[in-house]
Amino acid sequence: MLKYALSLLALALSFSGGLFAASKHGTNPIYPSYTGRVMAGYQGWFRAPGNASGQGWVHWGRGAFNDDTCTVEAFPDVSEYEKTYDSGFLDKDGKPIKVFSSADAQTVDTHFRWMKEYGVDGAMVQRFFVTTNPRHRENSVRILKLAKEASKKYGRALVVMYDLSGARKGQDMSKRLIEDWKYLVDELKITSGDGTNYMFHRGKHLVTIWGLGFVDRPYDLQSSNIEKFIRFLKEDPEYGNCSVMLGVPPTFRTLEGDTLSDPKLHELIEMCDIVSPWNPGRFKLDGTKETKDALLNLLNDRVSKDVKFCEEMGVDYAPVIYPGFSWHNLLATRNQEAPFNWGPRLKGEFYWTMAHTMIANGSKIIYVAMFDEVDEGTAIF
């Protein structure tokens, strides 16, 4: 009887807390739903000596930027950037090759302008677990602020995507993630304002958590305590009442391949609103009819079954598409080998095949990887 009474008291207190704790989020979204939209991942991690961040070469090269340290697969067209930096490389005509820094406001402004001009609805700005440590926040927060300004200027949607890369084995991530989300809401006002351009889904602000269920990750689904963070985002009366998207391996449904064989993953998915299987580096074409037919057969079967599975789970399906894939130079700096141009773009044929097949099999949401990642040859600019 005492246990029953205490349960009733706790329930009453939870309801009273919800009544008196006002939500800190804005209302009347420009983007009320992800359904029917295309969002792109945004890394914003490129730096160059002399840029606004005070950092040197970051993500263009490993510590430096030369033949031995280069970590990118392509050089960007910088003709529309106001500020660029000498890479130290020369093109075939002997002219200096220039690159950009993501830390410059004009870079981020240009990227979001392109999103508007080319029909990309907005960006999921990556927030890596290491940057949730207050000691490492400064540069990542700068990018998020610039993205917030540019997305508002060009009417693009904005979403925070927590990338769990960098978390350690056995590490409880929940406290750091919860405190960081509070910081973004309180200090950056990331979800504030009437008529906000922060994307909603199912009537609530959308937050993405990427990197759950992969076999090659040092953390697992239990000790990471990620469930606590999901519940916080869903249930907290001030900072919560959010929709949640989970980034998972492509074989999440069967718990096979590079997916942990842990049914806990399905429990976490069912708690959320969207599941997003990570496909980059898994599929490719080589320009022959045989490989295209094989890819279509594989995707038609997998995606149709994924969509049905998600419908039964009560979650939406947001598959990841990408224009091509190559990480030859990146892996070379890790003393590993990978063929250059592993997944050729074929002048857009592969990208179109991925997008068309996902939509034809029932996907109403598309996530593109990535807007700006030249490291793995997936950038769409």
GINORCOR-V376706 format. One record per backbone hydrogen bond with DSSP energy under -0.5 kcal/mol. NH is the residue of the N-H (numbers start at 1). CO is the residue of the C=O. E is the energy in kcal/mol with one decimal. If there is no record, write none. Layout:
BEGIN
nh: (NH	NH)
co: (CO	CO)
e: (E	E)
END
This chain:
BEGIN
nh: (5	6	7	8	9	10	11	12	13	14	15	16	17	18	19	20	21	22	24	26	27	30	32	36	37	39	40	41	42	47	51	51	54	58	58	59	62	63	63	69	70	71	72	73	78	81	85	87	91	94	97	99	102	103	104	107	108	109	110	111	112	113	114	115	116	117	118	119	120	121	121	122	123	124	125	125	126	127	129	129	130	131	132	133	134	136	137	141	142	143	144	145	146	147	148	149	150	151	152	153	154	155	156	157	158	159	160	161	161	162	162	163	163	164	164	167	171	173	173	174	177	178	179	180	181	182	183	184	185	186	187	188	190	192	195	196	196	199	200	201	203	204	206	207	208	209	210	211	212	215	217	224	225	228	229	230	231	232	233	234	235	236	240	242	243	245	246	247	248	248	249	250	252	255	256	259	260	262	263	265	266	267	268	269	270	271	272	272	273	274	275	276	278	279	282	283	292	293	294	295	296	297	298	299	300	301	302	303	304	305	306	307	308	309	310	311	312	313	314	315	316	318	319	320	321	321	325	326	331	332	333	334	335	336	342	343	344	348	349	350	352	353	354	355	356	357	358	359	360	361	362	363	365	366	367	368	369	370	371	374	378	379	380	380	381)
co: (1	2	3	4	5	6	7	8	9	10	11	12	13	14	15	16	17	20	238	191	193	196	30	364	34	366	122	368	124	58	48	55	51	47	56	61	69	57	61	66	66	60	60	374	76	78	99	97	95	91	89	85	46	46	101	104	104	105	106	107	108	109	110	111	112	113	114	116	115	38	119	38	157	40	123	159	42	161	163	165	165	128	129	130	132	133	134	137	138	139	140	141	142	143	144	145	146	147	148	149	150	152	151	121	197	123	206	125	159	160	208	127	161	162	210	164	168	171	224	224	173	174	175	176	177	178	179	180	181	182	183	183	184	189	27	27	193	158	31	204	32	201	199	243	160	245	162	247	247	258	214	220	222	225	225	226	227	228	229	230	231	232	236	233	205	207	274	209	246	276	212	278	249	251	251	256	213	260	261	262	263	263	264	265	266	267	268	269	244	244	316	246	248	277	279	279	288	289	290	291	292	293	294	295	296	297	298	299	300	301	302	303	304	305	306	307	308	309	310	310	273	275	365	277	319	367	343	376	327	328	329	331	332	331	339	325	342	345	346	345	348	349	350	351	352	353	354	355	356	357	359	358	317	37	319	39	321	368	41	372	373	373	370	371	371)
e: (-2.5	-2.7	-1.9	-2.1	-2.3	-2.7	-2.3	-2.5	-2.7	-2.2	-2.0	-2.6	-2.7	-1.8	-1.7	-2.0	-2.0	-0.7	-2.5	-3.5	-0.8	-2.7	-0.6	-3.4	-2.0	-2.1	-2.2	-2.8	-2.5	-1.8	-1.8	-0.6	-1.3	-1.3	-0.6	-0.6	-2.3	-0.6	-1.4	-0.6	-1.8	-2.3	-0.5	-2.4	-0.7	-1.5	-2.5	-2.5	-2.8	-2.2	-2.7	-2.2	-2.4	-0.7	-1.4	-0.8	-1.5	-2.5	-2.3	-2.2	-2.3	-2.0	-2.3	-1.9	-1.8	-2.5	-2.4	-0.9	-2.4	-1.6	-0.6	-0.8	-2.1	-2.5	-0.8	-2.3	-2.5	-2.9	-2.1	-0.6	-0.6	-1.4	-1.7	-1.2	-0.5	-2.7	-0.9	-2.9	-1.8	-1.6	-2.0	-2.6	-2.4	-2.6	-2.3	-2.3	-2.6	-2.7	-1.7	-2.2	-2.1	-0.7	-2.7	-2.9	-1.4	-1.8	-0.6	-2.5	-0.5	-0.6	-3.4	-1.9	-0.7	-0.6	-2.5	-2.0	-1.8	-0.8	-2.1	-0.8	-2.3	-2.7	-2.6	-2.2	-2.4	-2.2	-2.1	-2.5	-2.2	-3.1	-2.8	-1.1	-2.1	-1.2	-2.1	-1.4	-0.8	-2.2	-2.8	-2.9	-0.8	-1.2	-2.4	-2.3	-2.4	-3.0	-3.8	-1.7	-2.1	-1.9	-1.3	-0.7	-1.8	-0.9	-0.9	-2.2	-2.7	-2.2	-2.5	-2.0	-3.0	-2.3	-1.3	-2.9	-2.8	-2.3	-2.4	-2.9	-0.6	-1.9	-0.6	-0.7	-1.2	-1.5	-1.1	-1.6	-3.0	-1.8	-0.5	-2.2	-0.6	-1.4	-2.3	-2.4	-2.2	-1.0	-0.7	-1.3	-2.6	-1.7	-2.6	-3.1	-2.9	-0.7	-2.2	-0.6	-1.6	-2.7	-2.1	-2.4	-2.7	-2.3	-2.2	-3.0	-2.9	-1.8	-2.6	-3.0	-1.4	-1.6	-2.5	-2.9	-1.8	-2.4	-2.7	-2.3	-2.1	-1.6	-1.2	-2.4	-3.2	-2.7	-0.5	-1.6	-0.5	-2.4	-2.3	-2.4	-2.3	-1.7	-1.4	-1.5	-1.5	-2.5	-0.8	-3.6	-0.6	-0.6	-1.7	-1.7	-2.5	-2.4	-2.4	-2.4	-3.0	-2.1	-2.1	-2.2	-2.7	-1.3	-1.8	-2.3	-0.6	-1.8	-2.0	-3.1	-2.5	-0.5	-3.3	-1.4	-1.9	-1.1	-0.6	-1.1	-0.9)
END
